[in-house]
Amino acid sequence: MSVRFEPEPPVVVVTIDRPDVANAVDRPTAEALADDLRAFLDNRPVAARPPARVRMPRILRASKQALKAMSVVEAAREIDANGEGVLVFRDTETAAITVLYRGANGELTLVETEA
């Protein structure tokens, strides 16, 4: 079912889950949503529907890398030099474990962790 009703007092969460059609609402989904809303407004019980099972993506490749200490600039140079799209390193300025990756658009994104 693409409509989930999850009572979590004092809040009730109603979720429309149809990612395959950008969460557009078809007639059966609209009817299920309307039925749940009417029951809720009339103080009638609404059966909670469990979330749909989510299929986890497969991990296609795994690698182990030594955690190197380097600056962000050095990390960017290393990504360019080795052709990898992701680099995990210890930032020499903050001592935080940091991730630098190249997105599909070619831009580099920096993810800094907190202790």
C-alpha positions as CSV (number, residue, x, y, z in Angstrom):
1,M,0.0,0.0,0.0
2,S,1.4,3.4,-0.9
3,V,-0.3,5.2,2.0
4,R,1.0,4.6,5.5
5,F,-0.7,5.7,8.7
6,E,1.6,5.7,11.7
7,P,0.2,7.0,15.0
8,E,3.0,8.3,17.2
9,P,1.1,10.2,20.0
10,P,0.6,13.1,20.0
11,V,1.3,13.1,16.3
12,V,-0.1,11.0,13.5
13,V,2.1,10.6,10.5
14,V,0.5,9.9,7.1
15,T,3.0,9.1,4.4
16,I,2.4,8.8,0.7
17,D,5.2,6.6,-0.6
18,R,5.2,6.3,-4.4
19,P,8.7,7.3,-5.5
20,D,8.4,5.5,-8.8
21,V,5.9,8.1,-9.9
22,A,7.4,11.1,-8.0
23,N,4.8,10.6,-5.3
24,A,1.9,11.4,-7.7
25,V,-1.4,10.3,-6.3
26,D,-3.6,7.9,-8.3
27,R,-7.2,7.0,-7.5
28,P,-6.5,4.0,-5.1
29,T,-3.9,6.1,-3.2
30,A,-6.3,9.1,-3.0
31,E,-9.1,6.8,-1.7
32,A,-6.8,5.2,0.9
33,L,-5.6,8.6,2.1
34,A,-9.2,9.9,2.2
35,D,-10.4,6.9,4.1
36,D,-7.7,7.3,6.7
37,L,-8.3,11.0,7.1
38,R,-12.1,10.5,7.5
39,A,-11.5,7.8,10.2
40,F,-9.1,10.0,12.0
41,L,-11.4,13.0,12.0
42,D,-14.3,10.8,13.2
43,N,-12.2,9.5,16.0
44,R,-12.4,6.0,14.6
45,P,-9.4,3.7,14.8
46,V,-7.1,3.7,11.8
47,A,-5.0,0.6,11.3
48,A,-1.3,1.3,11.1
49,R,0.2,0.1,7.9
50,P,3.8,-1.1,8.1
51,P,6.3,0.8,6.0
52,A,7.0,-0.9,2.7
53,R,10.2,-2.9,2.5
54,V,13.0,-0.9,1.1
55,R,15.5,-2.7,-1.1
56,M,19.0,-1.8,-0.1
57,P,21.4,-1.1,-2.9
58,R,24.1,-3.6,-3.5
59,I,27.7,-2.8,-2.7
60,L,29.5,-3.3,-6.0
61,R,33.1,-2.6,-4.8
62,A,34.8,-2.2,-1.4
63,S,38.3,-1.1,-0.7
64,K,40.5,-0.5,2.3
65,Q,42.6,2.6,2.5
66,A,45.1,3.8,5.0
67,L,43.9,7.0,6.7
68,K,46.4,9.7,5.7
69,A,46.8,13.1,7.3
70,M,46.7,15.8,4.7
71,S,45.2,19.2,3.9
72,V,42.0,19.7,1.9
73,V,44.1,21.1,-1.0
74,E,46.4,18.0,-0.9
75,A,43.3,15.7,-0.8
76,A,41.9,17.5,-3.9
77,R,45.2,17.0,-5.7
78,E,45.2,13.3,-4.8
79,I,41.7,12.8,-6.1
80,D,42.7,14.4,-9.4
81,A,45.9,12.3,-9.5
82,N,44.6,8.9,-8.7
83,G,41.3,9.1,-10.6
84,E,39.3,7.8,-7.6
85,G,36.0,9.6,-6.8
86,V,36.3,9.5,-3.0
87,L,39.0,10.1,-0.5
88,V,38.8,9.7,3.2
89,F,41.6,11.5,5.2
90,R,42.5,13.2,8.4
91,D,42.4,16.9,7.9
92,T,45.7,18.3,9.2
93,E,44.0,21.6,10.2
94,T,41.1,20.2,12.2
95,A,42.3,16.6,13.0
96,A,38.8,15.5,11.9
97,I,38.2,12.5,9.7
98,T,37.0,14.0,6.4
99,V,35.6,12.8,3.2
100,L,36.2,14.5,-0.2
101,Y,34.3,13.2,-3.2
102,R,33.6,14.2,-6.8
103,G,29.9,14.3,-7.7
104,A,28.4,13.5,-11.0
105,N,28.7,17.1,-12.0
106,G,32.4,17.1,-11.5
107,E,32.3,19.3,-8.4
108,L,34.2,18.3,-5.2
109,T,32.2,18.0,-2.0
110,L,33.8,18.0,1.4
111,V,32.2,16.2,4.3
112,E,33.6,17.0,7.7
113,T,32.9,14.9,10.7
114,E,32.4,16.0,14.3
115,A,33.9,14.4,17.3
